[in-house]
Amino acid sequence: MGDWAGRTAAEIAAAVREKRVTPREVVAGHLARIERLDGRIEAFRKVRAEAALAEADEVASRADLAELPLAGVPVAVKDNLAVRGESHRDGSAATPDTPAAEDHVTVARLRAAGAVVVGLTNVPELCVFGTTEGPYGTARNPWDTSRTAGGSSGGGAAAVAAGLVPVALGNDGMGSLRIPAANCGLVTLKPGHGVVPAGIGNGDWFGMAENGPLATTVEDLRLMLDVLADDGVPRTEEPGTLRIAVSLRSPLAGVGVSRPYTSAVREAAGVLARAGHYVRRAEPPYPLSLGATALRHWTAGTAVDAEGLDRTRLARRTRVHAAVGRRFVRSVRTGDSRERLRARLTPFFTEYDVLLTPALARRSPAAGPWHERGWLHNVLANTAYSPFTPPWNLTGWPAMSVPSGVLPSGAPCAVQLVGRPGAEAVLLELAEELERLRPWRRTAPVTGS
């Protein structure tokens, strides 16, 4: 049988289709690894052990097993998306503990493709912050368990990085896929607006939030995106020479960038230049008002998601975030500031095909009870380490996090790739090129307690 935990989704699906292993064997192996390791990682709020084994047997009996792209692949789902028969608590004691009647459309697509949902992953309350902790656990980076996995798809990233599942489904409203992927050494893509169905919270944070996968290889990322996207993500022909702009400057004024992240960008730029691409330093024309624009949208999205919840059961940082945001909801709904930002940045992406930046500005904060700390403390910590992700939710353009190098601690470092609307295939090809020329370690060497 072999140990299938730690294998890629592509390897697992091929083996199940060819009947070299059964879905039950694959799922049981991953459940055993979850039981052994998740006490240290706290990736999952809910593990669906019995249900997952039963659903694995259903996959094995399907007449179309030999055609399923994700045949028998265990997946984890972020706890703000509906999984039939399970509650989705969104990291909060204030949300109802009511089982969902139907799967979210993205979950339904994964199941139709043969995937098995093994559990729901931890998130910060209402998926607000770039660290993952709360009443259901503190998701830790498997490469360095003293640090947070990031957020808000932190539990999913921790699960994949620890080999508890080969892939996970998360979403990204201000960097919530890219931040934990960068911390945990994973590859992810926040699709451009409208590529993958959203339906996240109460209005997708005004259309800024997108669903997407977390994976250890570009092949697995592409495999999952092909299932999730309305029209798949086509392969480009060889992209040829791309015009790549390299920027090391934070989009948010006053935020510095640490040396490991600037070094990661320089090294990735060198790899791409040697591969024949046109690479040069160039700074996007970020407006000085970008920080204020991001804060208004970030807080207003939380204000809308908190409507109808018992505020006495929300953490103080969430209550304050929502209260700040309520005054901005009306102006944010117009979309005017986002349209002005797109208009300002579009000429830059006419001159360049791809923007290469650090994925983060510094390593992630220490793991701990951030939900018990003050709002301003949380906002400043988030801003200081993750200034590079929000602009691309505001524009609605595709952006990736790709592993690149390591931090002094030995944990992974990462770069961000950004493209114009419709550039998902180009970004994937470029990430594949980086992976081929500068491979990264796929999973963390985490051991049981």
Beta strands, then each sheet from edge to edge (+ up, - down):
strand 1: 44-47
strand 2: 74-78
strand 3: 116-121
strand 4: 133-134
strand 5: 137-138
strand 6: 140-141
strand 7: 144-148
strand 8: 167-172
strand 9: 187-190
strand 10: 210-215
strand 11: 243-246
strand 12: 278-281
strand 13: 354-358
strand 14: 399-406
strand 15: 412-419
sheet 1: 1+ 3- 2- 8- 10+ 9- 14+ 15- 13+ 11+ 12+
sheet 2: 4+ 5-
sheet 3: 6+ 7-
end
